[in-house]
Amino acid sequence: MTAQAFPFLTFQPTRGHGAEEAMGVYTALFAGGEVLSVQRRAAGTPGEGTVELAEFVVAGQRFRASDSPVEHAWDFTPAIAVFVELTSVDEQRRVFATLAEGGREYMPLDDYGFGPFGWVEDRFGISWQLAAPA
């Protein structure tokens, strides 16, 4: 077996960043999105019932995620973004609009000289760069 790399998203439920809700939004938003597995923290443990480890697929990419029972001083940063090449400008608009709900736009949808592009942070704090064919 060869090594595998997965983006790993650590959500902080105390800040409104829940892995289960985020996975539901992401897997519904992209064709072929799927939650592959969810393990929850056991009763009587810190973070009881929250996501201990989950794996899901978005836009052909496998991700892993967890809810941290501890609130950390750090959170997600826009310096690392999920870059998605969409199949059309219409799909790009739909995805961008959904991700922007309750989030913030870093670069609104436009042609910045390299084709249709937009950069948005969703309500969970995840940064997305969305490209479409010209």
Disulfide bonds with the S-S distance in Angstrom:
none
